[in-house]
Amino acid sequence: MAEDREENMGSSSSDSLKLYEAQFFGFTPQTCMMRMNSAFQDCLYEMLVVVESVFVRKLSQGKDQPEELCIKTRECTQKLLQFLQERFLKLSGRMEALLVNSVLSVPENVLLPEDDSHRKYPESKEQLLKLEASIAELQKSYEAEVCAKQALLAELTEQKETQEQLDEVLQWIDELRLSCRKEGMGNIRDSFQNMIETVNQLQGEMAKIQKKSKSLDEV
């Protein structure tokens, strides 16, 4: 904003508009003068209407107001209005110059509150671009670290589930071993071997039964 102000001060059109002053005060000197002119015109019209009515009433001496007197008074009022407007325009030009140059003019060393950061951190555009690039790289690195952290957390959760399943299997084996000892079944490996042989025999018998069942169905 401060740089924009310097550019604006260099151009005549922007300088005549007083853009920085408009930001600082909330209005332009031209707007201020326009409102003053409007207020003066309103007051002048109201005052001349009252003065005209008083003159007509005094000149008619309480009688009916002659049409010629009203017309003549209106012409005089219009001439007076034109004269006062011309005088006020000259005065308003001087007032506007005084306001623009002395009253509503912001010195170059005065900054808007939102432009104070330019004074505290007077970095160039190149430095600002480098800072923005560094911030973008840091943002990418941060996002990559977040993704890696999420992947590690997912892997850790999976490992915990696997560990819980393994603990359940080990607990089951311990319970089975304890049960075998209580029943006097001896070595648990031999028991597993016998169990496997029994299962194989059962599978063989089931196959024979299924064959016989098919042959009976065909008959």
VMD Tcl script that draws the C-alpha trace (Angstrom):
set ca {
  {0.00 0.00 0.00}
  {2.85 2.38 0.77}
  {4.42 1.54 -2.60}
  {1.06 2.12 -4.25}
  {0.88 5.48 -2.55}
  {4.29 6.48 -3.96}
  {3.12 5.45 -7.42}
  {-0.12 7.36 -6.93}
  {1.78 10.45 -5.82}
  {3.82 10.26 -9.02}
  {0.78 10.30 -11.31}
  {-1.14 13.56 -11.63}
  {-4.57 11.94 -11.95}
  {-4.20 9.87 -8.79}
  {-2.70 12.84 -6.97}
  {-5.63 15.05 -7.95}
  {-8.06 12.44 -6.65}
  {-6.17 12.21 -3.33}
  {-6.71 8.46 -3.08}
  {-4.50 8.04 -0.03}
  {-6.24 10.89 1.77}
  {-9.57 9.27 0.95}
  {-8.37 6.06 2.60}
  {-7.01 7.93 5.59}
  {-10.01 10.20 6.29}
  {-12.76 8.11 4.73}
  {-13.66 10.78 2.17}
  {-11.98 12.91 -0.50}
  {-11.51 16.70 -0.27}
  {-13.70 17.01 -3.36}
  {-16.48 15.12 -1.58}
  {-16.15 17.41 1.42}
  {-16.44 20.52 -0.75}
  {-19.37 19.05 -2.68}
  {-21.27 18.51 0.56}
  {-20.42 22.03 1.74}
  {-21.66 23.47 -1.57}
  {-24.84 21.44 -1.34}
  {-25.46 22.59 2.23}
  {-24.80 26.23 1.27}
  {-27.15 26.02 -1.72}
  {-29.94 24.56 0.42}
  {-29.54 27.23 3.10}
  {-29.32 29.99 0.47}
  {-32.52 28.88 -1.28}
  {-34.44 28.71 1.99}
  {-33.12 32.10 3.12}
  {-33.92 33.85 -0.18}
  {-37.45 32.47 -0.20}
  {-38.01 33.94 3.27}
  {-36.39 37.28 2.31}
  {-38.49 37.47 -0.87}
  {-41.73 36.88 1.03}
  {-40.79 39.54 3.61}
  {-40.01 42.12 0.89}
  {-43.26 41.44 -0.94}
  {-45.24 41.72 2.27}
  {-43.53 44.98 3.30}
  {-43.86 46.58 -0.15}
  {-47.51 45.63 -0.48}
  {-48.17 47.20 2.96}
  {-50.58 44.51 4.03}
  {-52.72 44.76 0.90}
  {-53.17 42.21 -1.85}
  {-49.83 41.43 -3.44}
  {-49.73 42.81 -7.01}
  {-48.59 40.35 -9.66}
  {-46.15 42.87 -11.07}
  {-44.54 43.29 -7.63}
  {-44.18 39.52 -7.23}
  {-42.58 39.20 -10.68}
  {-40.20 42.09 -10.03}
  {-39.25 40.70 -6.62}
  {-38.62 37.23 -8.13}
  {-36.33 38.76 -10.77}
  {-34.37 40.59 -8.08}
  {-34.16 37.39 -6.03}
  {-32.77 35.47 -9.02}
  {-30.17 38.17 -9.67}
  {-29.15 38.11 -6.01}
  {-28.98 34.31 -6.11}
  {-26.76 34.37 -9.21}
  {-24.47 36.98 -7.62}
  {-24.14 35.03 -4.36}
  {-23.51 31.76 -6.25}
  {-20.72 33.35 -8.30}
  {-19.11 34.77 -5.18}
  {-19.41 31.47 -3.35}
  {-17.88 29.57 -6.26}
  {-14.82 31.81 -6.08}
  {-14.60 31.38 -2.32}
  {-15.18 27.62 -2.55}
  {-12.27 27.32 -4.98}
  {-9.98 28.98 -2.45}
  {-11.46 26.91 0.37}
  {-10.92 23.70 -1.60}
  {-7.29 24.60 -2.30}
  {-6.78 25.36 1.40}
  {-8.43 22.11 2.47}
  {-6.53 20.01 -0.07}
  {-3.11 21.50 0.65}
  {-3.27 22.28 4.37}
  {-6.13 20.50 6.13}
  {-6.96 17.27 4.28}
  {-3.43 16.50 3.10}
  {-1.60 13.50 4.56}
  {2.20 13.95 4.84}
  {4.36 11.36 3.11}
  {5.73 10.09 6.43}
  {2.23 9.26 7.74}
  {0.93 5.77 7.02}
  {-2.43 4.15 7.37}
  {-2.67 1.61 10.23}
  {-2.84 -1.25 7.71}
  {0.30 0.09 5.98}
  {2.39 0.22 9.15}
  {3.66 -3.31 8.45}
  {5.53 -1.95 5.41}
  {7.51 0.33 7.70}
  {8.29 -2.46 10.18}
  {9.17 -5.02 7.48}
  {10.50 -3.12 4.44}
  {11.33 -6.25 2.42}
  {11.46 -6.07 -1.35}
  {9.18 -8.00 -3.68}
  {11.97 -10.50 -4.43}
  {12.42 -11.25 -0.74}
  {8.68 -11.62 -0.35}
  {8.56 -14.11 -3.23}
  {11.39 -16.11 -1.64}
  {9.52 -16.17 1.66}
  {6.36 -17.36 -0.07}
  {8.33 -20.11 -1.85}
  {9.88 -21.20 1.46}
  {6.46 -21.27 3.09}
  {5.12 -23.41 0.23}
  {8.02 -25.88 0.62}
  {7.49 -26.06 4.36}
  {3.80 -26.69 3.80}
  {4.58 -29.57 1.43}
  {7.09 -31.04 3.91}
  {4.56 -30.77 6.71}
  {1.88 -32.51 4.62}
  {4.35 -35.31 3.73}
  {5.23 -35.77 7.41}
  {1.54 -35.91 8.31}
  {0.94 -38.60 5.67}
  {3.94 -40.60 6.91}
  {2.71 -40.29 10.49}
  {-0.73 -41.55 9.49}
  {0.83 -44.52 7.66}
  {2.95 -45.37 10.71}
  {-0.08 -45.15 12.99}
  {-2.03 -47.48 10.68}
  {0.87 -49.95 10.65}
  {1.15 -49.75 14.43}
  {-2.57 -50.46 14.78}
  {-2.22 -53.49 12.51}
  {0.75 -54.75 14.53}
  {-1.25 -54.38 17.74}
  {-4.11 -56.43 16.26}
  {-1.65 -59.11 15.11}
  {-0.03 -59.16 18.53}
  {-3.43 -59.60 20.19}
  {-4.24 -62.54 17.89}
  {-0.84 -64.09 18.61}
  {-1.39 -63.68 22.35}
  {-4.75 -65.43 22.02}
  {-3.13 -68.36 20.16}
  {-0.38 -68.65 22.76}
  {-2.94 -68.54 25.54}
  {-4.96 -71.27 23.81}
  {-1.84 -73.44 23.45}
  {-1.00 -72.95 27.13}
  {-4.54 -73.90 28.12}
  {-4.42 -76.95 25.85}
  {-1.07 -78.02 27.24}
  {-2.40 -77.65 30.79}
  {-5.50 -79.64 29.90}
  {-3.41 -82.41 28.39}
  {-1.33 -82.65 31.52}
  {-4.42 -82.88 33.68}
  {-5.87 -85.64 31.48}
  {-2.55 -87.52 31.43}
  {-2.23 -87.35 27.67}
  {1.51 -86.98 27.82}
  {3.36 -84.98 25.20}
  {1.20 -82.41 23.43}
  {3.02 -83.01 20.13}
  {2.05 -86.69 20.20}
  {-1.51 -85.68 20.97}
  {-1.57 -83.38 17.96}
  {-0.13 -86.16 15.80}
  {-2.80 -88.61 16.96}
  {-5.46 -85.99 16.38}
  {-4.24 -85.38 12.84}
  {-4.24 -89.13 12.08}
  {-7.75 -89.46 13.48}
  {-8.94 -86.55 11.32}
  {-7.37 -88.15 8.23}
  {-9.08 -91.45 9.01}
  {-12.40 -89.69 9.45}
  {-11.94 -87.91 6.13}
  {-11.25 -91.29 4.46}
  {-14.34 -92.86 5.96}
  {-16.42 -89.86 4.89}
  {-15.16 -90.28 1.32}
  {-16.16 -93.98 1.34}
  {-19.61 -93.17 2.67}
  {-20.10 -90.51 -0.01}
  {-19.15 -93.06 -2.73}
  {-21.60 -95.63 -1.43}
  {-24.29 -92.99 -1.19}
  {-23.77 -92.00 -4.84}
  {-23.91 -95.67 -5.99}
  {-27.16 -96.19 -4.09}
  {-28.64 -93.11 -5.68}
  {-27.78 -94.40 -9.15}
  {-29.52 -97.72 -8.42}
}
mol new
graphics top color blue
foreach p $ca { graphics top sphere $p radius 0.5 }
foreach p [lrange $ca 0 end-1] q [lrange $ca 1 end] { graphics top cylinder $p $q radius 0.2 }
display resetview
